[in-house]
């Protein structure tokens, strides 16, 4: 059957380990030989401005691998379209920074793709600004291979002049064979694809190393590894012949005939090949991490050990001998009849084992011990002992008291007398975090909530340790379930030592989701139903919640919407890139008054906040947290369902009395509804809310929900990636209107690299216009 090639997509496949090593080696590459490098940039309309900018970025990447210097590598650039145009000769800019800055200023010219004319220009004028013939000449052509005329003869003539020619495909080179005609032999070492700039830069460097460049960095070498080039071609083929009716020479007559029937299909063509790349030894090859630690390479010669709990005393996961934080630490031990003598002795043993594990010679923490029953006493003042041996002797000397369990009185006393101020002339810091660890297994015989609040107001950080029987009371004391450590049986108490370590050192660093990518929107009810005083509490809650997230473009982005009868974007997802800027903006949010409409707020978030144009990132989990008194929720169920349908979680936090059925329809599930009795109690639920948000931030994402494509583009999901199919628009997200050029434009988007796992365990360097989820 007749087959007509219409469109092709090219991929290069390699194992993930090889991909990682190629990327790592790219950071160390440096070609320092005497070399004249001339870039020939395709600036025609078939490339388009977007791909031309990517070509410039690619040139910058290659310059990073060249030691640009008057006596070593020199670089020049010619842009060609209908006619060639010298952007700058080889002797104009003689440092890497100057060249990269000048490349950034090159302006897209447009026109037809006359590659042959550009080559003839070089044949006629040579390398502009180049040195004598003893210096090797390298020509790097960056094009989509859509030349208007023949390139065969001038390409042969250029190579006959001993010019080394590299051909780099940009956008989708629909004529791969033209790139192979342009490039020097062997073409496997001289044809690259700019969709993956790191790989192409490595390939260029590796080929140059075998001929003109100096030797690779120590520990690095050029290796040939198997790779596979796959071309997915869309073809038109003859499906068969079907009876059709045609005219006849005879009047008033028709005749039956066979007419061809065509169909379109995709054909995968595989080209087994070998790729020449520079790879470097992995710093983790020597297995430097001890005690079950996991080695993670960070740079060519650097690595990090992820250590199991209880290890991390040095970079190789030695036994941990000290706390990693500086604190004033006071243990408050229940010595009442309720815990019995056996329980008190167990607490002493726990205390000694904990301090033996964490208190090394260089420990920066100051430790004290208090015990209580009817009364409170502090036999070991905070900071009294500077060495573990004398501290252990003092702990051994503690005696059981017996008597009543007055935990409230003990907390009040400790807040006033537990931490003596250090004289200003002492060579000791006086501003360390102050931590109280309460060890008890007996219900208090006096109120604890007010005394615990008083202690927390004195900037004491309270941690409670007890059995499950004590969970509720200890949570009242600490103010947060996160600061309550529960053991299941007496022996399990000793298993809690690593957890207590973490809790003590998290005083100034809330856990949150510090390393999890998340797009988070707070929708704050600023209506008259909430009132000014309570609105300020909600605003304060948003501010303190943001402490739990690392605010930057690659981790967490936060937007804030306030609403009454109408919704207002206080700041968008991509407005602030630091916690400090975020806090300043939150402090300026005004109270709106008037009635509340949560539905209009959710519609506003869907259409004007959680969008690519306003900074939302495809492949990143998205959460909306609504803070409200429950008013104005009647119109919110449908917009909330629309958000959920598009992959955006709606979390409802309601304070006060409200209709639970209505709220459930908005939240979609009891898991995403938090009902709090008063605004004063809101702070105690913060850790729970943050924890639920962080759990959602780790769930799988549908890359096409919400739709990242603009201007009615259709998002098409692939394995671990997506692409936008555009109609009258182009760009990764259909953001640029198509400008007619010298050749028809495909509706396929400009290519972007992605890494995608196949069932065979191979990783793909893909030139398909797919976008991957960012991690």
C-alpha positions as CSV (number, residue, x, y, z in Angstrom):
1,X,0.0,0.0,0.0
2,X,1.0,3.6,-0.6
3,X,2.4,5.2,2.6
4,X,2.8,9.0,3.0
5,X,4.9,10.3,5.9
6,X,3.1,13.3,7.5
7,X,4.5,13.8,11.0
8,X,7.2,12.3,13.2
9,X,8.1,12.5,16.9
10,X,11.7,11.5,17.9
11,X,12.8,10.0,21.3
12,X,16.1,8.9,22.6
13,X,16.0,6.1,25.2
14,X,18.6,5.4,27.8
15,X,18.8,3.8,31.3
16,X,18.0,6.2,34.1
17,X,21.4,5.6,35.8
18,X,23.1,6.7,32.6
19,X,20.9,9.8,32.4
20,X,21.8,10.8,35.9
21,X,25.5,10.4,35.3
22,X,25.3,12.4,32.0
23,X,23.6,15.3,33.9
24,X,26.1,15.2,36.8
25,X,29.1,15.1,34.4
26,X,27.7,18.2,32.6
27,X,28.5,20.3,35.7
28,X,32.2,19.5,35.3
29,X,32.7,19.8,31.6
30,X,35.2,22.3,30.3
31,X,36.7,22.3,26.8
32,X,40.0,24.4,27.1
33,X,41.6,23.8,23.7
34,X,42.3,26.5,21.0
35,X,39.0,26.3,19.1
36,X,36.9,28.6,16.9
37,X,33.2,27.8,17.4
38,X,30.6,29.4,15.1
39,X,26.9,29.0,15.9
40,X,24.5,29.0,12.9
41,X,21.1,29.9,14.4
42,X,17.9,29.2,12.3
43,X,15.8,32.4,12.7
44,X,13.1,31.6,10.2
45,X,9.3,31.7,10.7
46,X,9.1,27.9,10.7
47,X,11.1,28.0,13.9
48,X,9.0,30.7,15.5
49,X,10.0,33.1,18.3
50,X,9.5,30.6,21.1
51,X,11.8,27.9,19.7
52,X,14.3,30.6,18.7
53,X,14.5,31.6,22.4
54,X,15.1,28.0,23.2
55,X,17.9,27.9,20.7
56,X,19.5,30.9,22.5
57,X,19.1,29.1,25.8
58,X,20.8,26.0,24.2
59,X,23.7,28.2,23.0
60,X,24.1,29.4,26.6
61,X,24.2,25.8,27.9
62,X,26.9,24.9,25.4
63,X,29.0,28.0,26.3
64,X,29.0,26.7,29.9
65,X,31.0,23.7,28.6
66,X,33.5,25.9,26.7
67,X,36.5,27.7,28.3
68,X,35.9,31.0,26.4
69,X,39.2,33.0,26.4
70,X,41.2,34.9,23.8
71,X,43.8,32.1,23.7
72,X,41.4,29.2,24.0
73,X,37.8,28.9,22.8
74,X,36.3,31.8,20.8
75,X,32.6,32.0,19.9
76,X,30.7,33.8,17.1
77,X,27.0,33.7,16.0
78,X,25.3,34.0,12.6
79,X,21.5,34.1,12.4
80,X,20.0,32.9,9.1
81,X,16.6,32.9,7.5
82,X,16.0,34.4,4.0
83,X,19.6,35.8,4.2
84,X,22.4,35.2,6.7
85,X,23.1,37.9,9.3
86,X,26.3,38.1,11.3
87,X,25.3,38.7,14.9
88,X,28.8,39.0,16.2
89,X,32.2,37.6,15.0
90,X,34.5,35.3,16.9
91,X,36.8,38.1,18.1
92,X,34.2,40.4,19.6
93,X,33.5,38.8,23.0
94,X,36.2,37.0,24.7
95,X,34.7,35.9,28.1
96,X,31.9,33.4,28.7
97,X,29.7,36.0,30.5
98,X,30.1,38.5,27.6
99,X,29.1,35.9,25.0
100,X,26.1,34.7,27.0
101,X,24.9,38.2,27.6
102,X,25.2,39.1,23.9
103,X,23.4,35.9,22.9
104,X,20.5,36.9,25.1
105,X,20.1,40.2,23.2
106,X,19.9,38.5,19.7
107,X,16.5,39.4,18.1
108,X,14.4,37.0,16.1
109,X,14.4,38.1,12.4
110,X,12.0,35.8,10.7
111,X,11.9,34.8,7.0
112,X,12.3,31.7,4.9
113,X,14.7,28.9,5.8
114,X,17.7,29.2,3.4
115,X,20.2,26.9,5.1
116,X,22.1,26.3,1.8
117,X,22.6,30.1,1.4
118,X,23.9,30.3,4.9
119,X,26.5,27.6,4.2
120,X,27.6,29.3,1.0
121,X,28.1,32.5,3.0
122,X,30.5,30.6,5.3
123,X,32.2,29.1,2.3
124,X,32.7,32.6,0.8
125,X,33.6,34.5,3.9
126,X,35.0,31.9,6.3
127,X,34.7,32.1,10.0
128,X,34.2,35.9,10.7
129,X,36.8,37.0,13.2
130,X,38.5,33.6,13.2
131,X,42.1,32.8,13.6
132,X,44.5,31.1,11.2
133,X,43.8,27.6,9.8
134,X,45.9,25.9,12.5
135,X,43.0,26.5,14.9
136,X,40.3,23.8,14.5
137,X,36.9,25.2,13.3
138,X,33.6,23.9,14.7
139,X,30.3,24.8,13.1
140,X,27.1,24.2,15.2
141,X,23.9,24.4,13.2
142,X,20.7,24.8,15.2
143,X,17.7,24.3,12.9
144,X,14.4,22.4,12.5
145,X,15.7,20.9,9.2
146,X,13.1,22.7,7.0
147,X,15.4,24.2,4.4
148,X,13.7,25.8,1.3
149,X,16.4,24.6,-1.0
150,X,19.0,21.8,-1.3
151,X,21.7,21.7,1.3
152,X,23.6,18.7,0.1
153,X,26.3,20.3,-2.1
154,X,27.3,23.2,0.2
155,X,27.2,20.8,3.2
156,X,29.8,18.6,1.5
157,X,31.9,21.6,0.5
158,X,32.0,22.9,4.1
159,X,33.1,19.5,5.5
160,X,35.8,19.3,2.8
161,X,37.3,22.4,4.3
162,X,37.9,20.3,7.5
163,X,35.2,22.1,9.4
164,X,33.7,19.9,12.1
165,X,29.9,20.3,11.7
166,X,27.3,19.5,14.4
167,X,23.6,19.6,13.6
168,X,21.2,20.3,16.5
169,X,17.5,19.8,16.0
170,X,15.3,22.4,17.6
171,X,11.5,22.4,17.9
172,X,10.4,19.3,15.9
173,X,12.8,18.7,13.0
174,X,10.4,17.3,10.5
175,X,13.3,16.4,8.2
176,X,15.8,14.4,10.3
177,X,17.6,13.4,7.1
178,X,18.6,17.0,6.4
179,X,20.3,17.2,9.8
180,X,22.2,14.1,9.0
181,X,23.3,15.5,5.7
182,X,24.5,18.7,7.4
183,X,26.5,16.9,10.2
184,X,30.0,15.4,10.1
185,X,30.5,11.7,10.2
186,X,29.8,9.6,12.2
187,X,26.4,11.2,12.5
188,X,25.6,9.5,15.8
189,X,28.3,11.7,17.4
190,X,27.4,14.9,15.5
191,X,23.6,15.1,15.5
192,X,21.8,16.1,18.7
193,X,18.4,17.3,19.9
194,X,18.1,20.5,21.8
195,X,15.0,19.3,23.6
196,X,17.4,18.0,26.3
197,X,20.1,20.7,26.5
198,X,22.2,18.8,29.2
199,X,22.4,15.7,27.1
200,X,23.2,17.6,23.9
201,X,25.9,19.7,25.6
202,X,27.4,16.5,27.0
203,X,27.3,14.8,23.6
204,X,29.0,17.8,21.9
205,X,31.7,17.9,24.6
206,X,32.3,14.1,24.4
207,X,32.8,14.3,20.6
208,X,35.2,17.2,20.9
209,X,37.1,15.5,23.7
210,X,38.0,12.7,21.3
211,X,39.6,15.1,18.8
212,X,40.4,18.6,20.0
213,X,39.5,19.3,23.6
214,X,41.7,18.5,26.6
215,X,41.2,15.5,28.8
216,X,38.1,15.2,30.9
217,X,37.9,16.0,34.6
218,X,39.4,13.5,37.1
219,X,37.1,10.5,37.6
220,X,35.3,11.2,34.3
221,X,35.7,9.5,31.0
222,X,34.0,9.3,27.6
223,X,32.0,6.1,27.1
224,X,29.9,4.6,24.4
225,X,26.6,3.2,25.7
226,X,23.7,1.6,23.8
227,X,20.8,3.8,23.2
228,X,17.7,3.6,21.0
229,X,16.3,6.3,18.7
230,X,12.6,5.8,18.1
231,X,10.6,7.7,15.6
232,X,6.8,7.7,16.0
233,X,5.6,8.5,12.4
234,X,2.0,9.3,11.5
235,X,1.4,7.8,8.1
236,X,-1.4,7.7,5.6
237,X,-1.9,4.2,4.1
238,X,-4.1,2.6,1.6
239,X,-6.7,0.6,3.6
240,X,-8.4,-1.0,0.6
241,X,-10.7,-0.4,-2.4
242,X,-14.4,0.1,-2.1
243,X,-17.2,0.2,-4.7
244,X,-18.0,3.7,-5.7
245,X,-20.2,5.2,-8.5
246,X,-18.6,7.2,-11.3
247,X,-19.8,9.0,-14.4
248,X,-19.9,7.2,-17.8
249,X,-19.3,8.4,-21.4
250,X,-22.7,7.0,-22.3
251,X,-25.5,9.5,-21.7
252,X,-27.8,8.9,-18.7
253,X,-25.5,6.1,-17.4
254,X,-23.3,5.5,-14.4
255,X,-20.8,2.8,-13.8
256,X,-19.5,1.1,-10.7
257,X,-15.8,1.3,-9.9
258,X,-13.3,0.6,-7.1
259,X,-12.1,3.7,-5.2
260,X,-9.2,3.7,-2.8
261,X,-9.8,4.2,0.9
262,X,-7.1,5.7,3.1
263,X,-6.6,5.8,6.9
264,X,-4.1,7.4,9.3
265,X,-2.1,5.3,11.7
266,X,1.0,5.7,13.9
267,X,4.0,3.6,13.2
268,X,6.9,3.2,15.7
269,X,10.2,2.9,13.9
270,X,13.2,1.8,16.1
271,X,16.8,2.7,15.3
272,X,19.2,0.9,17.7
273,X,22.3,3.0,18.0
274,X,25.2,3.9,20.3
275,X,25.6,7.2,22.1
276,X,29.0,8.7,23.1
277,X,28.7,10.6,26.4
278,X,31.0,11.7,29.2
279,X,30.2,10.1,32.6
280,X,31.8,10.5,36.0
281,X,32.2,8.2,38.9
282,X,29.4,8.4,41.4
283,X,30.4,9.5,44.9
284,X,28.1,6.9,46.4
285,X,30.0,4.0,44.6
286,X,32.2,3.7,47.6
287,X,29.2,3.2,49.9
288,X,30.3,5.8,52.5
289,X,27.1,5.7,54.7
290,X,27.2,3.5,57.8
291,X,24.5,1.9,60.0
292,X,22.0,1.5,57.1
293,X,22.2,5.1,55.9
294,X,21.2,5.8,52.3
295,X,23.7,7.7,50.1
296,X,22.2,10.4,47.9
297,X,24.6,12.0,45.4
298,X,24.3,15.8,45.3
299,X,27.1,16.9,43.0
300,X,29.9,15.2,41.2
301,X,32.1,14.8,44.3
302,X,29.5,15.4,47.0
303,X,26.9,13.3,48.6
304,X,24.5,13.2,51.6
305,X,23.7,10.3,53.9
306,X,20.0,9.9,54.9
307,X,20.4,8.4,58.3
308,X,18.0,6.1,60.2
309,X,16.5,7.2,63.5
310,X,19.1,7.4,66.3
311,X,22.1,7.9,63.9
312,X,23.6,11.0,62.3
313,X,26.4,11.9,64.7
314,X,28.5,12.8,61.6
315,X,28.0,12.9,57.9
316,X,28.4,9.1,57.6
317,X,25.6,8.2,60.0
318,X,27.7,7.5,63.1
319,X,25.8,7.0,66.4
320,X,24.2,10.2,67.3
321,X,25.6,11.5,70.6
322,X,24.0,14.9,71.0
323,X,20.9,16.9,70.3
324,X,21.2,18.9,67.1
325,X,19.7,22.0,68.7
326,X,20.5,24.5,71.5
327,X,17.8,24.5,74.2
328,X,17.2,25.1,77.9
329,X,15.5,21.8,78.8
330,X,13.6,21.0,82.0
331,X,12.1,17.6,82.8
332,X,9.1,17.8,85.1
333,X,8.6,14.4,86.7
334,X,5.5,13.2,88.4
335,X,6.5,11.9,91.8
336,X,3.0,11.5,93.3
337,X,1.4,8.3,94.7
338,X,-0.6,8.0,91.5
339,X,2.5,6.9,89.5
340,X,3.8,4.6,92.3
341,X,7.4,4.1,93.2
342,X,7.9,1.7,90.3
343,X,6.7,4.3,87.8
344,X,9.0,7.0,89.3
345,X,12.0,4.7,89.1
346,X,11.0,4.0,85.5
347,X,11.0,7.7,84.7
348,X,14.5,8.1,86.3
349,X,15.8,5.2,84.1
350,X,14.2,6.8,81.0
351,X,15.7,10.1,81.8
352,X,19.2,8.7,82.2
353,X,19.0,6.6,79.0
354,X,17.7,9.7,77.1
355,X,20.5,11.9,78.3
356,X,23.1,9.3,77.6
357,X,21.9,9.1,74.0
358,X,21.8,12.8,73.4
359,X,24.2,14.5,75.7
360,X,27.7,14.5,74.3
361,X,30.8,16.5,75.1
362,X,29.9,19.3,72.7
363,X,26.2,19.4,73.7
364,X,24.8,22.9,73.6
365,X,21.7,22.1,75.7
366,X,21.3,23.0,79.4
367,X,19.4,20.4,81.3
368,X,17.4,20.6,84.6
369,X,15.1,18.3,86.5
370,X,12.0,19.1,88.7
371,X,9.7,16.7,90.5
372,X,6.2,17.3,91.9
373,X,3.4,15.9,93.9
374,X,1.6,18.2,96.4
375,X,4.5,20.5,96.1
376,X,7.2,21.3,93.5
377,X,10.9,21.3,93.9
378,X,13.8,21.7,91.5
379,X,16.7,19.5,92.7
380,X,18.7,20.0,89.5
381,X,18.7,23.6,88.1
382,X,18.7,24.1,84.4
383,X,22.4,24.4,83.3
384,X,23.7,23.3,86.8
385,X,25.7,20.4,85.3
386,X,27.9,20.7,82.3
387,X,28.9,17.0,82.0
388,X,26.9,13.9,81.7
389,X,28.6,12.1,84.6
390,X,27.7,14.6,87.3
391,X,24.2,14.9,85.9
392,X,23.6,11.2,86.1
393,X,24.8,11.1,89.8
394,X,22.3,13.9,90.6
395,X,19.5,12.0,88.9
396,X,20.3,8.8,90.9
397,X,19.9,10.8,94.1
398,X,16.3,11.8,93.3
399,X,13.8,10.4,95.9
400,X,10.2,9.4,95.5
401,X,7.8,11.8,97.2
402,X,4.3,10.3,97.1
403,X,1.2,12.4,97.8
404,X,-1.3,14.1,95.6
405,X,-1.0,14.9,91.8
406,X,-1.2,18.7,91.4
407,X,0.0,19.1,87.9
408,X,-1.6,22.5,87.4
409,X,0.3,23.9,90.4
410,X,3.5,22.4,89.1
411,X,3.1,24.0,85.7
412,X,2.4,27.4,87.3
413,X,5.5,27.1,89.5
414,X,7.8,26.0,86.7
415,X,6.6,28.9,84.5
416,X,7.6,31.3,87.3
417,X,10.7,29.7,88.8
418,X,11.9,26.9,86.4
419,X,14.3,28.9,84.3
420,X,16.5,31.3,86.2
421,X,17.8,34.2,84.1
422,X,21.5,34.2,83.4
423,X,23.5,37.3,84.3
424,X,24.2,39.5,81.3
425,X,27.9,39.3,81.8
426,X,28.0,35.5,81.7
427,X,29.5,33.9,78.6
428,X,26.2,32.1,77.9
429,X,23.3,32.8,75.6
430,X,20.2,33.9,77.4
431,X,17.7,33.5,74.6
432,X,17.6,29.8,74.0
433,X,14.2,28.1,73.5
434,X,12.9,26.9,76.8
435,X,11.4,23.4,76.7
436,X,9.5,21.6,79.5
437,X,9.0,17.8,79.2
438,X,6.2,16.6,81.5
439,X,6.4,12.9,82.5
440,X,3.2,11.7,84.2
441,X,0.8,8.8,84.3
442,X,-1.6,10.1,86.8
443,X,-4.6,12.3,86.3
444,X,-4.2,15.8,87.8
445,X,-6.2,16.6,91.0
446,X,-6.3,20.3,90.1
447,X,-7.2,22.1,86.8
448,X,-4.4,22.1,84.2
449,X,-5.7,24.0,81.2
450,X,-5.3,27.5,82.6
451,X,-1.9,26.8,84.2
452,X,-0.7,25.3,81.0
453,X,-1.9,28.3,79.0
454,X,-0.1,30.6,81.4
455,X,3.1,28.5,80.9
456,X,2.8,28.6,77.1
457,X,2.2,32.4,77.3
458,X,5.6,32.7,79.1
459,X,7.1,31.2,75.9
460,X,7.6,27.7,77.4
461,X,7.4,24.9,74.9
462,X,5.5,22.1,76.5
463,X,5.9,18.4,75.6
464,X,3.8,15.7,77.4
465,X,4.9,12.1,77.8
466,X,2.4,9.5,79.1
467,X,0.3,6.4,78.5
468,X,-2.8,6.4,76.3
469,X,-4.9,6.9,79.5
470,X,-3.4,10.4,79.8
471,X,-3.8,11.5,76.1
472,X,-6.7,14.0,76.6
473,X,-5.1,15.7,79.6
474,X,-1.7,15.9,78.1
475,X,-3.1,17.4,74.9
476,X,-4.7,20.1,77.2
477,X,-1.3,20.8,78.7
478,X,0.6,21.0,75.4
479,X,-2.1,22.7,73.4
480,X,-1.5,20.3,70.5
481,X,-1.7,16.6,69.8
482,X,1.6,16.9,68.0
483,X,3.4,17.7,71.2
484,X,1.9,14.7,73.1
485,X,4.0,11.5,73.1
486,X,2.0,8.4,74.0
487,X,3.5,5.0,74.9
488,X,1.5,1.7,74.9
489,X,3.2,-0.1,77.7
490,X,6.0,0.6,80.2
491,X,8.7,-0.9,78.0
492,X,7.4,1.1,75.0
493,X,8.3,4.3,76.9
494,X,12.0,3.7,76.1
495,X,11.2,3.4,72.4
496,X,10.0,7.0,72.4
497,X,13.5,8.4,72.9
498,X,14.0,9.3,69.1
499,X,10.5,10.9,68.9
500,X,11.3,13.0,72.0
501,X,14.6,14.1,70.4
502,X,12.7,15.3,67.3
503,X,10.0,17.1,69.3
504,X,12.6,19.0,71.4
505,X,14.5,20.1,68.3
506,X,11.3,21.2,66.4
507,X,10.7,24.1,68.8
508,X,11.8,26.7,66.2
509,X,11.2,24.7,63.0
510,X,7.5,23.6,62.6
511,X,7.3,20.4,60.6
512,X,4.6,21.2,58.1
513,X,5.3,20.1,54.6
514,X,8.6,21.8,54.2
515,X,9.7,19.8,51.2
516,X,6.4,19.0,49.5
517,X,5.2,20.9,46.4
518,X,1.8,22.4,47.0
519,X,-0.4,25.2,45.6
520,X,-2.5,26.3,48.6
521,X,-5.3,29.0,48.7
522,X,-6.8,30.3,52.0
523,X,-10.3,31.7,51.5
524,X,-11.1,33.8,54.6
525,X,-14.6,34.9,55.5
526,X,-14.3,38.7,56.1
527,X,-18.1,39.3,56.3
528,X,-20.0,41.1,59.1
529,X,-21.2,37.7,60.3
530,X,-17.7,36.9,61.4
531,X,-17.0,40.4,62.9
532,X,-13.8,42.4,63.0
533,X,-12.4,40.8,66.2
534,X,-12.9,37.2,64.9
535,X,-11.6,38.2,61.4
536,X,-8.3,39.3,63.0
537,X,-8.1,35.8,64.7
538,X,-8.7,34.2,61.3
539,X,-6.0,36.4,59.8
540,X,-3.6,35.5,62.6
541,X,-4.4,31.8,62.0
542,X,-3.5,32.1,58.3
543,X,-0.2,33.8,59.2
544,X,0.9,31.2,61.8
545,X,-0.2,28.4,59.4
546,X,2.2,29.7,56.7
547,X,5.1,29.1,59.1
548,X,4.6,25.4,58.4
549,X,5.5,25.7,54.7
550,X,8.6,26.6,52.7
551,X,7.5,29.4,50.4
552,X,9.2,29.4,47.1
553,X,8.4,28.7,43.4
554,X,9.5,25.0,43.6
555,X,7.9,24.0,46.9
556,X,4.8,25.7,48.3
557,X,2.9,28.6,46.7
558,X,0.2,30.3,48.8
559,X,-2.6,32.6,47.7
560,X,-5.1,34.5,49.9
561,X,-8.7,35.3,49.0
562,X,-10.9,37.3,51.3
563,X,-14.6,37.4,50.7
564,X,-17.9,39.0,51.8
565,X,-20.6,39.3,49.2
566,X,-17.8,39.4,46.6
567,X,-14.4,37.7,46.5
568,X,-11.0,39.6,46.4
569,X,-7.6,38.2,45.6
570,X,-5.3,39.6,48.2
571,X,-2.3,38.0,46.6
572,X,-2.0,35.3,43.9
573,X,0.0,32.0,44.1
574,X,3.1,33.4,42.3
575,X,3.1,36.9,44.1
576,X,5.3,36.1,47.0
577,X,8.4,33.9,47.0
578,X,9.4,34.2,50.7
579,X,7.8,33.8,54.1
580,X,8.6,37.3,55.2
581,X,6.9,38.9,52.2
582,X,3.9,36.7,52.7
583,X,3.6,37.7,56.4
584,X,3.7,41.4,55.5
585,X,0.9,40.9,52.9
586,X,-1.3,39.0,55.3
587,X,-1.0,41.7,58.0
588,X,-2.5,44.2,55.5
589,X,-5.7,42.2,54.7
590,X,-8.7,44.5,55.4
591,X,-12.0,43.5,57.0
592,X,-14.8,43.8,54.4
593,X,-18.1,43.5,56.3
594,X,-21.4,43.0,54.5
595,X,-22.9,39.6,53.8
596,X,-21.0,36.4,53.0
597,X,-21.1,34.3,49.8
598,X,-18.7,31.4,50.0
599,X,-20.0,30.2,46.5
600,X,-18.7,33.3,44.8
601,X,-15.4,32.9,46.6
602,X,-15.0,29.4,45.3
603,X,-16.0,30.3,41.8
604,X,-13.4,33.1,41.9
605,X,-10.7,30.7,43.1
606,X,-11.6,28.3,40.3
607,X,-11.6,30.8,37.5
608,X,-9.1,33.4,38.6
609,X,-6.7,31.9,41.2
610,X,-6.1,28.2,40.5
611,X,-5.0,28.9,36.9
612,X,-1.7,28.6,35.0
613,X,-2.0,32.3,34.1
614,X,-2.0,33.2,37.9
615,X,0.9,30.9,38.8
616,X,-0.8,27.5,39.4
617,X,1.7,24.7,38.5
618,X,0.6,21.6,36.6
619,X,1.5,18.4,38.3
620,X,1.3,20.0,41.8
621,X,-1.4,19.1,44.4
622,X,-3.9,21.9,45.0
623,X,-5.8,22.7,48.2
624,X,-8.4,25.4,49.1
625,X,-8.9,26.0,52.9
626,X,-12.1,27.9,53.6
627,X,-12.2,29.6,57.0
628,X,-15.7,30.6,57.9
629,X,-18.4,30.9,60.6
630,X,-20.7,28.8,58.4
631,X,-22.7,31.8,56.9
632,X,-23.3,32.1,53.2
633,X,-22.5,28.5,52.5
634,X,-25.8,27.7,50.7
635,X,-24.4,28.5,47.3
636,X,-21.0,26.9,47.8
637,X,-21.8,23.2,47.2
638,X,-21.8,23.3,43.3
639,X,-18.6,25.4,43.0
640,X,-16.9,23.2,45.6
641,X,-17.8,20.1,43.5
642,X,-16.5,21.8,40.4
643,X,-13.1,22.4,42.2
644,X,-13.0,18.7,43.3
645,X,-13.9,17.5,39.8
646,X,-10.8,19.4,38.6
647,X,-8.5,17.8,41.2
648,X,-8.6,20.7,43.8
649,X,-9.3,19.6,47.4
650,X,-11.7,21.8,49.3
651,X,-11.0,21.8,53.1
652,X,-13.7,23.6,55.2
653,X,-12.9,24.9,58.7
654,X,-16.0,26.2,60.4
655,X,-16.1,28.0,63.8
656,X,-19.3,28.1,65.8
657,X,-22.8,26.7,65.2
658,X,-23.6,25.9,61.6
659,X,-25.6,23.5,59.5
660,X,-23.5,20.3,59.2
661,X,-25.4,18.9,56.2
662,X,-24.7,22.1,54.2
663,X,-21.0,22.1,55.2
664,X,-20.6,18.4,54.3
665,X,-21.9,19.0,50.8
666,X,-19.2,21.7,50.4
667,X,-16.4,19.7,52.0
668,X,-17.5,16.5,50.1
669,X,-16.4,14.3,53.0
670,X,-16.2,14.4,56.8
671,X,-12.4,14.0,56.4
672,X,-12.2,17.5,55.0
673,X,-14.5,19.2,57.5
674,X,-13.2,20.6,60.8
675,X,-15.8,22.0,63.2
676,X,-14.5,24.1,66.0
677,X,-16.6,25.4,68.9
678,X,-15.0,28.9,69.3
679,X,-12.4,31.2,67.7
680,X,-10.3,30.9,70.8
681,X,-9.9,27.1,70.2
682,X,-8.8,27.6,66.6
683,X,-5.1,27.6,67.4
684,X,-5.4,24.1,69.0
685,X,-6.6,22.6,65.7
686,X,-3.8,24.1,63.6
687,X,-1.5,21.1,63.6
688,X,-4.4,18.8,62.7
689,X,-5.4,21.0,59.8
690,X,-1.8,21.3,58.5
691,X,-1.3,17.6,58.9
692,X,-4.3,16.8,56.8
693,X,-3.2,19.3,54.1
694,X,0.3,17.7,54.0
695,X,-1.2,14.3,53.6
696,X,-3.1,15.5,50.6
697,X,0.1,17.1,49.2
698,X,1.5,13.6,48.8
699,X,-1.4,12.0,46.9
700,X,-1.1,11.2,43.2
701,X,-2.0,14.0,40.8
702,X,-3.9,14.1,37.5
703,X,-1.8,16.4,35.3
704,X,-4.8,17.5,33.3
705,X,-6.8,18.6,36.3
706,X,-7.3,21.5,36.4
707,X,-6.7,22.0,32.7
708,X,-3.3,23.7,32.2
709,X,-4.1,24.6,28.6
710,X,-5.2,28.1,27.8
711,X,-7.4,29.4,25.0
712,X,-9.6,26.3,24.7
713,X,-6.6,24.0,24.4
714,X,-7.3,20.4,25.1
715,X,-5.1,18.6,27.7
716,X,-4.1,15.1,26.6
717,X,-2.7,12.9,29.4
718,X,0.2,10.6,28.8
719,X,2.2,8.3,31.1
720,X,3.5,10.7,33.8
721,X,3.1,13.7,31.4
722,X,0.7,15.7,29.4
723,X,0.5,17.9,26.3
724,X,-1.8,20.7,25.1
725,X,-3.4,20.3,21.7
726,X,-4.0,23.9,20.5
727,X,-6.3,25.3,17.8
728,X,-5.1,28.7,16.4
729,X,-2.6,29.0,19.3
730,X,0.8,27.5,20.1
731,X,3.3,27.2,23.0
732,X,3.5,24.7,25.9
733,X,0.1,25.9,27.2
734,X,-1.4,27.4,24.0
735,X,-0.4,30.8,25.2
736,X,0.8,32.3,21.9
737,X,-1.3,33.0,18.8
738,X,-0.1,31.3,15.7
739,X,1.7,33.7,13.2
740,X,1.8,32.4,9.7
741,X,5.3,31.7,8.4
742,X,7.1,30.3,5.5
743,X,5.7,26.8,6.0
744,X,2.6,25.3,7.5
745,X,2.5,25.0,11.3
746,X,1.6,21.8,13.0
747,X,-0.9,21.9,15.8
748,X,1.6,19.9,17.9
749,X,3.2,22.0,20.6
750,X,6.9,22.9,20.6
751,X,8.8,20.0,22.2
752,X,10.0,19.9,25.8
753,X,12.0,17.1,27.3
754,X,10.6,14.8,29.9
755,X,11.6,11.6,31.5
756,X,9.2,8.8,31.3
757,X,9.4,5.2,32.6
758,X,8.6,2.3,30.3
759,X,7.8,-1.2,31.2
760,X,11.3,-2.3,30.1
761,X,12.9,-0.2,32.8
762,X,14.3,2.3,30.2
763,X,14.1,6.0,30.7
764,X,13.3,8.2,27.8
765,X,14.8,11.5,26.7
766,X,11.7,12.6,24.9
767,X,11.3,15.2,22.2
768,X,7.6,14.9,22.4
769,X,5.6,18.0,23.6
770,X,4.8,16.4,26.9
771,X,5.2,18.0,30.3
772,X,6.1,16.0,33.4
773,X,5.0,16.4,36.9
774,X,7.6,18.2,39.0
775,X,8.8,16.7,42.2
